[in-house]
Amino acid sequence: MESSLWAMVTIGGPILLGIVLIFVMLSNRRHRTPEEMRRTEDATRDLYRRLDQEDKAREFGSAAPGNAKQAEKQP
């Protein structure tokens, strides 16, 4: 009895997890309007741009505008 329960958990668990992941991915894609997708893309581009600026500022030894306090704390 115990081995059949363990087999069911071992086989059924990944199958159930896969079904839930597929459902979530599909429902997430369906509920996004073109405006939401554009806003997400714009925010992602802005984030990447700011991170790139911070990385470049760190490379050249100056503090990035948003990290002035962190730069003062570092030895």
ABEGO torsion letter per residue (X at the ends): XAAAAAAAAAAAAAAAAAAAAAAAAAAAAAABBAAAAAAAAAAAAAAAAAAAAAAAAAAAGBBBAAAAAAAAABX
